[in-house]
Amino acid sequence: MASSPNPIDIANVKQLAESGSPGLADVLGAYLEQPDPAPETPPREGALTFPAFLRLLSIAQGMRTPEERRERSTDAWKRLLAQPDPAPPPRLDLADLLVRLYEGGTDAGRGAVCDVARSAPLVFGVWGGLKRIYKLAEARLDAQVFGALAARFDGEVAAGGRREVSRGTLIYMRRRAWRFLRELGRSTPELYPQFVVEVLRQYTPDTRFGALWVANHVWAHRSRKYDGRSFHGGVPPNDMLKHRAFDDAWKRSPDPLMLLLSTCEADPPAKFAIQGLRKDFPEALRNVTPAWLARLAHRPLASAHEFLVETLLGSPELHQSKLRSLGLHDAVLALLGSPSAKARAFAIEYGRAHAADLDPERLDALLASPHKETRAFAAAALGGRSPRALGYVFLGRLLERGETEAFAAKALSESFDRAELPEGFLIDMLYGESAQKRWAAAYLKGKYRPGELGAGFWVRVLDDPRHEDDDEATEHALEMLGKYPVAAIGTPWLLGALTRKSIGHEVAGWLKKADALPDLTDEGVERLKGLVFSADTRAVALEVLGNPKIVAPRQLTLPWLLALARRADPALNGFARRYLLAHMKPQDFDAGQGAGGASAANVRGDREAGTARLFTLALGEKEPEPMRAFAQTYLRCHHPTLGPEQSEAKELELKPSLKRAAFTAERIWPALFDKREDVRRFAALITRAELRAWGYQTRVYELAHSDAKEVRNIAFDALRKAGDPSADPALALTPEELDPAQVFALTESLKKSARELGLSLILKHYARLGGPERLGWLMQSADREVRLFAVRLLWEKHRPRDLPPGWRPRAARGEAEPKAPIEDAGRFADVEALRSFLRYVVSGIPAGRSPEPGDDAVPRRRLSASEAKRCVIEIVRDLAVEDAAFAQLVAPVIAEFTGSIAKGEWQACLAALMRLRRAHPGIHLEGLDGDGERRSPPSAGAGGA
């Protein structure tokens, strides 16, 4: 077997048995309640485990004949005991252990066996030992052990329930016990009462007497109301002697019945003894000693008590006036708690006449009696006592009793001055039972003016450890304490109470409403700082710390606030940010100054140092995000023009404390290119407000190429709104400030949005920025949209017009001024001049510039010159397909390049001409003959070599 994991093993039980310990039965019961220890290794296949053995016994009990049941059970036992692995449970050794204990013959051993017989679970091991001991007790005529075992067998069958020992076996054992008693009554009648008494005195008050076998045979055997398995009719209600077995055997001596009456635990055996004594031994009853009668009074048996009362009433020598001298005074008073109404009435009558000096403590105990008349007697007796003699402590206990509540309340209020009831007693009553609580609340309200007790009393009530288990008293004390100003309660206690679960929430409410805490020391502030790190006390601690009427900013200290601002917890850094915004000036952030700021003579130096530190916190590479967020918010809110617009500044009613000179380009401009988004956003906001003040408006082109959208948007807004009257003058450029080279460079940006911005600026301000020489440069772009834009621009801005320079359309009716003149960006002399320019551009295109990387981030190859020309031809073709006039212009130029020796070039031109013919069949296109064949170019080198 593996070592037992149980707290008690068989070795402990054996050790107690060998030492003769009186606690053997209790330890044995605890041992048997534990599961059997598991085997060290899994059982081999086919082995009989103990659960399987129990199932075999259960099957055997289901056999029809006794022979079959016996044979199956015997085989199962032999198989279990014969196998070495797994071995039987160690509890089977208890059988031999109990037998050895019994055969030892010692008083301790016999007492332990009787205790085991009364209470041990009837499982295998214990059962084997008890059955063998029972047989030995029969053989040795051991009445004590026989009685304990016979009563257990009889009561176990009557109780029913499941157990390892079968019901059939127990029925056999109780039938055997009666059979033994019956044979003893026949053969040795003088021993029969002795053995029967030992059985009857073992039955307990919860025994089902109607289902017993041995006991019912004792007092109703001759009624013949039984069959082979049970009795019928139950315990005789009146005469228990009429049909008792072996009637003559009981008449030999009163001693067995006297012993039964004085030692039995249940009422039916006591009734049987009383009736036997009255019938057979009346003289013995008249000669009983007062000591024997006194023992009856302390037995919890109604029949014994009624017998005692009848005995006392039937003897002149036992008159009530003589009971005190006979030593029966206390015995009769014990009947006040009797289950018999007759006995209680006698005791009450005696107490009223002869027990006026009954101890108050005993009367108090009687007030807890389940019997109404007993409680009324005790209450009446106490009501006649002097309240001062009883004492306020005892009267306080009487408040718990319904019969004495009114008396005790009146006595405490009227018989004692206020000064005579100490504070401790009042607190005890507040934590007492409901009636005590009611009295205490009414007493304090009636005897003390509002506020007279002082906050200290209720503080001591709440400091009593009993408040944790008494919600009603705690709520009452909190209600009363809440009527005092917070300053009167004491800040140290309030801070300590915040951490107590039962009252912390209520105390937190008081502190949140407080306007001042005069006794809050620096130590208390530090304690509050510690409370912010507990989820239960954080809210109130932050609220108190954030109230400048209670805690001055200098007490919080800047390092602690900055440490909170660095935390990721939004509750902590949110508090620190709001507090620093609302209560700290820029100079307070100087590392050489405390939270209280600097002297007036040194404000400027401190302000500059504090401002520098704020920018370090807002932009520093090693600063955590919560800290950067705070510093950025602070700088935003204290910017002279941006600050009033910030939501935080509006909420906290902040006035900007910094000048624009603090927001220098040296601090802000590098942050626009920072890898951290929050830093870029902050820098972008400041840049929008300070760009022109820095004189950096000409550097916005650098921002247009940024990967960050918020940075690019600065350039876009500054350039796109150039010349717009509604534009922000602090940000937008004037048309004169536009740099043509920088604008055209935008069209080559890797950012599509930048290219689009460049094109829109060129289109909007072409007269200033553009010219035919720049169009050729645009046509060489790697972006098809840029090339298309260049060709469109060439046509729209430079095509020949018959209108005189400066001509503008006439104003429509209702318009005050004429429309703006058509933009004149430089005209070509005639159509042939425009064609010559286009021919020059196409023929002179160099190798194409590399386009931006594709989606796979792999750069594309550089375009060859022929491919770049083909791209321009396709762009010219697409525009000519849309515009017939433009098609009329460019067709001859395209036709010239069909004679190119470059295969791809002439093929692209020929395909373009065919597209134009299909698109515009109704117009004449120079360069195409009637059948659509290509013509030789005017010069052999028109397309280039």
CORDA-V658908 format. One record per pair of residues at least 24 apart in sequence whose C-alpha atoms are under 6 Angstrom apart, sorted by sequence separation. I is the first residue (numbers start at 1). J is the second residue. If there is no record, write none. Layout:
[[I | J] [I | J]]
This chain:
[[210 | 234] [220 | 244] [221 | 245] [379 | 403] [387 | 411] [586 | 610] [210 | 235] [219 | 244] [379 | 404] [586 | 611] [218 | 244] [455 | 481] [150 | 177] [218 | 245] [251 | 280] [740 | 769] [798 | 827] [95 | 125] [99 | 129] [487 | 517] [800 | 830] [94 | 125] [95 | 126] [98 | 129] [94 | 126] [117 | 149] [240 | 272] [271 | 303] [508 | 540] [895 | 927] [4 | 37] [92 | 125] [95 | 128] [517 | 550] [91 | 125] [95 | 129] [114 | 148] [267 | 301] [297 | 331] [455 | 489] [516 | 550] [892 | 926] [400 | 435] [877 | 912] [881 | 916] [891 | 926] [892 | 927] [178 | 214] [399 | 435] [891 | 927] [2 | 39] [294 | 331] [302 | 339] [306 | 343] [399 | 436] [558 | 595] [888 | 925] [899 | 936] [1 | 39] [2 | 40] [302 | 340] [305 | 343] [557 | 595] [692 | 730] [881 | 919] [899 | 937] [1 | 40] [123 | 164] [554 | 595] [896 | 937] [431 | 473] [554 | 596] [430 | 473] [688 | 731] [900 | 943] [897 | 943] [151 | 199] [704 | 754] [147 | 198] [143 | 195] [147 | 199] [158 | 211] [577 | 630] [144 | 198] [158 | 212] [154 | 212] [767 | 825] [189 | 249] [566 | 626] [204 | 265] [205 | 266] [566 | 627] [194 | 256] [204 | 266] [565 | 627] [197 | 260] [201 | 264] [776 | 841] [782 | 849] [780 | 848] [782 | 850] [782 | 851] [788 | 875] [20 | 108] [25 | 115] [25 | 116] [29 | 120] [750 | 852]]
